Structures are given as C-alpha cells and as structure tokens.
Amino acid sequence: MNRGAYRATPHPIAIALGIVLVAGLVFVGISVYEPVAGFIMSLGERITPQLPEEEEPEDIIVTAPPAEPEPEPEQSKPEPAGEIRAAYMPFSSAGDNASIKTFLGILPNSVNGVMIDVKDSQGRLLYRSSNENAIAWGAASEQVVDLAALAETLNAEGYHLVARMHTFSDPICARGDRERNAIKYGDSEMLWLDNFQDQGGKPWSNPYAPTVRGYLTDIAAELAGKGAAMVVLDGMRFPDDNTGTAFFGSAAARQSRAEILKEFVSQVEGALEPLGVRVAVNVPATAVGHVFRDARYGGSPLELAGEVVLSILPEELAEGYLAEGVIVTRPGTDLGAMVSETYAYAKSQNGSVRIIPLLRGQMSGELALTKEQMDAQLSAIGGRDVGEYILYSQSGAYGS
C-alpha cells in the first residue's frame, strides 16, 4: 500500500475562529483608516510651506525731488553819499529842532551836509550811546545829542550827517581797562602821561591794543547805525614822547606805527562800507611834511586812508609855513592863494588820495572873514575841481 503524507482536515471550530479573526482585522482597518489618513495629511501640511497668495502690486508713485530753494537775491550795498559840502555845527546848535533849523538857515546854498563832534579828545561821547564799555567806563557826557533824531531831521531837510570822532587821545578808554588799553611807562603798570600831571597830562589809549581798536570800531559802527553818512577819524596818531618812556607792548616790535594805523582804518572801513558809510581821516595840513610826522604817523598821514579831511585853517598857517622848509602865501596876504598852494602841496605828496579841504567858515567874531575871503577860498578849490569841502566855524557863524 502506497503511504504518502497525511493532511488532516481542519476542524469546523478552527475554521469559524479564522473567519472571525479576519473579519475583526478588516473592521479595525476600516475604523482607523480616516484618522491615520488625516494624520498623514496633516504632516504634509506641516512640512509643505504655505505660499502666500500673490498680492496685487501697489501703484508706484514717483515723486520729484524737492525743488532747490531759489537763492535770495543779494542785498545790494547802500550807495555811499555823493559829494559832501558840509559845515561844522557846534554842540549848542544841535539841542532841538528849532536850533537846528535856525542853524541850517544861515548856511550857504551850496552846503549839503553838517559835521558834528560826537567824541572829544577826553574820550567823552557827546551823543546817546548804548555801547556797553562806554557806559561802564562813564564815557557818556551829561549833555548829549540824540544823534538818530538829528540825522533824521537833517535828512528831511536835504543834508547829510558827518560825525567826527577823536580816536587814540582817550584817557577814559585808557583808564577803563588799564591792563590792556593804556600806554605804560616802560615795562611797568604805570599809565604813561603826555605831560606832567600837574600840567594837565593825560593817558592815551594804545593804538597797538586790539581792545582799543575794537572799541573805537564799535563806536564808529554805532554812528553809522544812527544815520551818519560819513565818519571822520580825528587824532589818528601816536602821542609825542619826548622822553622816550612810552611803552606800547610787544606788538610794537612786530608792526610799524604806519601799519597799525592803516590796519585800524581798514577795520573801520570794513565795518562801515557794507552800510554805505564813508570813512575819512582828519589830518592837519601842517602834519603833511612835519619833522615829527614819522613819530606821530609812522610816515605820511596822507597814506593812512583813501579819504582825508585836510585842515587848511588860516590860524594854523598864520606864518605861511606848511611843513618843514615849505612856505606858502600867508593867509593875511591872500587867503585863496594859501588854500590853493596848500592843497597842491598835499596832492604832490600823494596824488591818489581823495582830499576834502577843511576851510575857515567864520564870517563874524574874532576870526571874522570877509565875503571876499570866503569866496576866495571856495574859488581856490573850485579851480582845482575839488567838489567837496567842509567849512569850520567853532561858533557856528556862517552868515554875512
């Protein structure tokens, strides 16, 4: 009998159990499909970056760069006063409008300006000043002129205001800041005096001191601000020092006297030129060729500035002497000739300087001139095409 392997027939209970097991697995698979699928899908969402929705681009607005502001037009400098033919006004005539108009009424018709002293050789200011140093040092005089009001009155009547100020002959400024402003004795702290004290000697302000030059420049600028058409710098020199004891500081070894005086004039011109105000230096005719001119001016005083008020007064040239070794016609002989010859000599020393003659204007009193003498003076400069002059009468007498 051929006997092969025997395979038993499955028991009915085992078959039933198998069916149940398969059914259970199917049920479980169906039950977990959706959660598992959702979990897997959520993993995909976490891993896959979400791209933002494309936004519509905003309209690009192109704006022009801000326009460059138009440069402000340059302010033109005021035109300086034209030809000035002035007459000196004494302090007593400047007190009120009535006095001023009375004074103007006696002036020659050709006059279009009035010169007044605003700072004297003692350092006193003769007008209402707001300069802090002047106030602190007591430089304001008790009786002063309202310069701005005077200029306004004169301008309304068709006249220019010419302000004459003393410069370095200023004891108030010297004492106001002794350390910096004053000339000293040698290298000491003692103030140098121009004479013995019991004979009226006074200290001078040091031309080499920047503080002195700054103070005087501020005064000149204040005059311009109050309506002056021209500022005349008087006393523009060094004091006479016969003893050789005056000490001007270490700066004197670096700059000559002429250089420092010219520097000061340039400083004042620089402050006043933008305001349309002219600057001139007052020079006595006798100083043009004087033997002491180098000590006083460091050279020719006609070279200190572009404009010079040249004092040609008969009392200063009574003997006919103009300078060392130079003789002109005596005024008592021919006043017109004296004026003409003096002017010609000054021009021969410096042909480029603008010279404004200061002439005697008095026609009454002790130094009275006749009408013929007055006319002779004006004819003398008129014949030389001198369009400007200043008439000087200490008392303010100009009528016939």
Buried (B, 14 or more C-beta within 10 A) or exposed (E): EEEEEEEEEEEEEEEEEEEEEEEEEEEEEEEEEEEEEEEEEEEEEEEEEEEEEEEEEEEEEEEEEEEEEEEEEEEEEEEBBEEBBBBBBBBEBBEEEEBBEEBBEBBBEEBBBBBBBBBBBEBBBBBBBEBEBBEEBEBBBEEBBBBBBBBBBBEEEEBBBBBBBBBBBBBBBBBBBEEBBBBBBEEEEEBBBBEEEEEEEBBBBBBBBBBBBEBBBBBBBBBBBBBBBBBBBBBBBBBEBEEEBBBBBEEBEEBEBBEBBBBBBBBBBEBBBEBBBBBBBBBBBBBBBBEEBBBBBBBBBBBBBBBBBBBBBBEBBEEBBBBEEBEBBBBEEBBBBBBBBBBEBBBEBBEEBEBBBBBBBBBEEEBEBEEEBBBBBBEBBEEBEBEBBBBBBEBBBBEE
